[in-house]
Amino acid sequence: MVSPQDIEQWIAAALPCEKLEVKGDGHHFEALIVSGEFRGKNMVQQHQLVYKALGERMREEIHALSMRTFTPEDWASR
């Protein structure tokens, strides 16, 4: 079974993050991701970067992932 820590490690290995938190129960997960890589990208493009980081795991191991993505600037202004 996939853990929130597994997902954090997989994202962090492919996407530099200033803040990364994943919560979940092994089937459904929620992620908060703050990365400079999101600059100049809309929300769909940001989420695509995360999906790319997770690769085939999104089809095979992770059943549901909701995410909130922010640039460092957007996160700081919250």
Secondary structure, DSSP 8 states (H G I E B T S, - for coil): ---HHHHHHHHHHHS--SEEEEEESSSEEEEEEE-GGGTT--HHHHHHHHHHHHTTHHHHT-SEEEEEEE-HHHHHT-
